[in-house]
Amino acid sequence: MDTFSSLMDGFGHALTPTNLLFAAIGVLLGTAIGVLPGIGPAMALALLLPVTYAFDPTGAFIMFAGIYFGGMFGGSTTSILLNTPGESAAVVAAIEGNPMARSGRGPQALAAAAIGHFVGGMIGTILLVLLAPLVAGLAVGIGAPDYFAVMVLAFVAVTSVLGSSRVRGFASLAIGLAIGLVGLDPLTGSQRLTFGIPQLADGIDVVIVAVGIFAVGEALWVAAHLRRTEQEVIPVGQPWLGSDDLRRTWKPWLRGPLIGFPFGAIPAGGAEIPTFLSYVLERRLSRRRDEFGKGAIEGVAGPESASSASSAGTLTAMLTIGLPTTATAAVMLAAFQQFGIQPGPLLFQRESQLVWTLIASLFIGLVLLLVLNLPLAPVWAKLLRIPRPYLYAGILFFACVGAYAVSGQPVDLIVLLVIGVIGFFMRRYGLPVLPAVLGVILGPDAELQLRRALQIADGDWLTLVSTPLAVIVYLAILVLLLVPIARKFVKRPEKEREPADH
């Protein structure tokens, strides 16, 4: 009851005109920033840190929360309409959302994403209110072997279901892991794969990799085929979901938070892992598997709901134990410290009004996100009517601006072009691009957790299966690897019997 009264008190402060204005500005600004390729919520928050120093802390964090959720939705909008993720968590939205847009169902994909964000965010924020202490305790108790096992699960799950063959999937993953190795060894400090270029010592930012593989690679691929194909006219439908779409999406909307929230609360890659795993789950459960890869709406609804719920999980870990599990959360942690506030177990006691007002503003921001973005779906869909030469020239421009804004180094533009060429050849030879992006995002973290676990255990490899969670995860990996093989052996005798039956 104390929690409920505290939340109601938070609503009382969040519903003031000033704080509502901050929430609306955050949602609109976050969506606009998320739509621009290569400029994600983390970068936006970092740029706004000096500006908000003169703000009231409550208003500043309400706006930051709006930018966070708005940026997640804006990133998926660009993925759906242009096959160009605005930020890494929106990568999965491109798999089914972009084919839907190309077939004239862009508004439906945007509606599924918007409602998915609303449902996932609402469920995630409710779980934040109810389960914050429990989630914090679980996050503290998970060790390096568990983190490593979860990341291996993500690698295997994605490479097993994407692409025309597993070999190509793992080849794509290897490319991503190699790109992730560029930079300094985290333990010895020696340079790896930098080719003597000092600017590469800090590694290649995941924004550059995601924008290079998706935006530049897609632009080069379209340019290579532009003269061979006629420009298609993309039909724009209504920005609402029909009864059949609702029947197919309501279950993925509810399943997404069950994956997204717990993964957001632990330092295992933020929203990237749960969105990939949600996509894998929806593909496994769907009765229309033949539509996946061609525009299955479940593949948009589930991952987008998981993405939004993971944001609430991320805020849970940051507020309760001061643990930033994503780049955006790390920037928000810096903002708290800028105002002289230290997130942790005592935050709910020392800054009770601020915390509960922030949590209440999450509910308000999600409503604003849905109300503002559903009517704007036709506006986003009209982007597909722009002639492709101008459209992809604009994408290249924003990709270069986003890449240069990461660190302000000209070498980043060269790296962007090189990775774009890699993305082009991956499309040319049928390698799925998603395992590569996942390898870049999680590869360095997986390496760090593996080496940390082995150091603690004095090099004993059995430590990787020394915890119940790790064992359960590895069993799940075995199931993912062996079930398709078993199916082949089951189907083969059936095919051999067919001639005999005749």
Secondary structure, 3 states (H helix, E strand, C coil): CHHHHHHHHHHHHHCCHHHHHHHHHHHHHHHHHHHCCCCCHHHHHHHHHHHHCCCCHHHHHHHHHHHHHHHHHHHHHHHHHHCCCCCHHHCCHHHHHHHHHHHHHHHHHHHHHHHHHHHHHHHHHHHHHHHHHHHHHHHHHCCHHHHHHHHHHHHHHHHHHCCCCHHHHHHHHHHHHHHHCCEECCCCCCEECCCCCHHHCCCCCHHHHHHHHHHHHHHHHHHHHCCCCCCCCCCCCCCCCCHHHHHHHHHHHHHHHHHHHHHHHCCCCCCHHHHHHHHHHHHHHCCCHHHCCCCCCHHHHHHHHHHHHHHHHHHHHHHHHCCCCCHHHHHHHHHHHHCCCCCCCCHHHHCHHHHHHHHHHHHHHHHHHHHHHCCCHHHHHHHHHCCHHHHHHHHHHHHHHHHHHHHCCCHHHHHHHHHHHHHHHHHHCCCCCHHHHHHHHHHHHHHHHHHHHHHHCCCCHHHHHCCHHHHHHHHHHHHHHHHHHHHHHHHHHHHHHHHHHC
